[in-house]
Amino acid sequence: MSEQLFLLAETETARQLAQRLFDDIDAQLRPLLPVEAEIRHIGATAIPGCLTKGDLDVVIRVPVADFPCADAVLASRFARNGGSVRTDSFSAFEDASQQPHLGLQLTVIGGNFDFFHQFAEALIQSPRLVEEYSALKRAHDNTDMEVYRAAKNAFIARVLSGAC
């Protein structure tokens, strides 16, 4: 059976739990990562009013020269996300033992995968986009995750292209 998207009914509680975990992860990682590293809470739990499945997504942005060191630090503490692409400017990690589930994306500032924070900011700035994104999520609740991810990727591309 394939993985399915399940939205939480209580998004504010999920947001609070995710923020608490983000604060803990930020405090743990900040002394271990290069000083230029930016650690940001992204994803639905970072967006006021957005529906969520309740997980925490974090992006860590580093200068290109710091990527190998940051990647090694994260790899020593978290499992690599085997379902995600890995390049010389992007890698993904996860920790399913955390509550909520934790996903971390490491990206080079200005690299091909340095867009997660831009998408989050676009939603924070636009209640209309939050409603569109939530409607997309409602339409895919309790359905196949791959179908949802394809629709989500198309939405993200549209938002980032400015065609909204």
VOGU-3710 file (C-alpha; in Angstrom, 3 decimals, decimal comma):
1> mseqlfllae> 0,000/0,000/0,000  1,332/3,439/-0,867  1,823/6,248/1,606  -1,120/8,640/1,997  -1,515/12,273/2,966  -3,397/12,782/6,221  -4,103/16,313/7,402  -4,464/17,127/11,078  -7,680/18,642/12,346  -5,874/20,679/15,025
11> tetarqlaqr> -3,311/22,740/13,107  -2,542/25,226/15,891  -1,406/22,490/18,282  0,701/20,993/15,478  2,227/24,414/14,814  3,138/24,833/18,488  4,718/21,364/18,713  6,685/21,983/15,517  7,905/25,363/16,769  9,081/23,819/20,055
21> lfddidaqlr> 10,992/21,122/18,187  12,424/23,722/15,797  13,706/25,768/18,735  15,379/22,640/20,179  16,928/21,611/16,841  18,120/25,160/16,185  19,804/25,292/19,612  21,447/21,896/19,062  22,716/22,563/15,536  23,733/26,212/15,686
31> pllpveaeir> 27,019/25,552/17,586  27,884/22,632/15,281  27,300/24,328/11,930  29,361/27,030/10,221  28,649/30,496/11,602  27,166/31,614/8,246  24,542/28,842/8,306  20,903/29,968/8,257  18,490/27,614/9,990  14,851/28,259/9,097
41> higataipgc> 11,523/26,682/9,993  9,721/26,150/6,705  6,776/24,062/5,576  3,133/24,233/6,548  3,745/24,429/10,304  5,655/27,672/9,681  2,756/29,243/7,766  -0,066/30,780/9,827  -3,427/29,373/8,779  -2,003/26,636/6,551
51> ltkgdldvvi> -3,287/23,082/6,798  -0,616/20,587/7,823  0,048/16,918/8,346  1,930/18,049/11,445  5,567/17,452/10,561  8,454/19,898/10,933  10,478/20,947/7,910  13,734/22,821/8,383  16,032/24,263/5,749  19,673/24,902/6,489
61> rvpvadfpca> 21,286/27,286/4,016  25,091/27,487/3,830  27,710/29,048/1,557  29,060/26,589/-1,020  32,420/26,248/0,768  30,640/25,162/3,969  28,392/22,556/2,363  30,651/19,489/2,856  31,211/20,287/6,545  27,524/20,976/7,195
71> davlasrfar> 26,570/17,789/5,342  28,959/15,755/7,518  27,573/17,325/10,712  23,991/16,512/9,738  24,894/13,001/8,547  26,462/12,293/11,942  23,204/13,161/13,729  20,371/12,248/11,335  19,449/9,583/8,799  19,673/10,574/5,165
81> nggsvrtdsf> 16,296/10,835/3,479  16,640/8,000/0,984  13,612/9,175/-0,974  15,208/12,521/-1,774  17,725/13,627/-4,362  21,298/14,265/-3,204  23,714/16,536/-5,065  26,858/18,540/-4,319  24,601/21,451/-3,260  21,618/19,677/-1,657
91> safedasqqp> 21,008/16,832/0,755  18,050/15,827/2,898  17,826/14,195/6,296  15,063/13,021/8,588  14,351/11,827/12,084  11,152/9,814/12,373  11,782/9,287/16,096  11,124/12,976/16,767  7,643/14,165/17,626  6,655/15,594/15,225
101> hlglqltvig> 8,492/13,907/12,365  11,525/16,012/11,428  12,772/16,694/7,907  15,911/18,749/7,233  17,035/20,076/3,873  20,601/21,304/3,501  21,151/23,617/0,575  23,843/25,882/-0,808  22,822/29,539/-0,745  22,034/30,460/-4,345
111> gnfdffhqfa> 22,103/26,804/-5,450  19,506/24,988/-7,542  17,606/23,828/-4,456  17,718/27,116/-2,562  14,014/27,902/-2,831  12,310/26,379/0,221  12,487/29,609/2,216  11,195/31,612/-0,781  8,094/29,448/-1,024  7,420/29,768/2,720
121> ealiqsprlv> 7,849/33,556/2,538  5,499/33,825/-0,441  2,795/32,015/1,524  3,375/34,066/4,681  2,904/37,217/2,593  -0,252/36,019/0,814  -3,376/34,707/2,587  -4,776/33,937/-0,892  -1,870/31,571/-1,616  -2,300/29,941/1,802
131> eeysalkrah> -5,947/29,280/0,981  -5,044/27,868/-2,450  -2,405/25,623/-0,881  -4,813/24,484/1,823  -7,460/23,737/-0,822  -4,911/21,634/-2,713  -4,164/19,763/0,521  -7,864/19,229/1,289  -8,394/17,859/-2,216  -5,625/15,298/-1,651
141> dntdmevyra> -6,302/14,403/1,995  -6,387/10,646/2,496  -5,153/10,046/-1,053  -1,956/8,736/-2,601  1,095/10,754/-1,495  2,730/10,631/-4,938  -0,326/12,213/-6,571  -0,354/14,881/-3,867  3,375/15,553/-4,254  3,003/16,041/-8,010
151> aknafiarvl> 0,205/18,583/-7,479  2,183/20,252/-4,692  5,308/20,510/-6,871  3,298/22,138/-9,657  1,841/24,623/-7,161  5,279/25,441/-5,745  6,682/25,972/-9,245  3,800/28,323/-10,080  4,301/30,325/-6,861  8,063/30,588/-7,337
161> sgac> 7,672/31,638/-10,969  5,470/34,527/-9,843  2,608/33,321/-12,037  0,030/33,621/-9,253
//
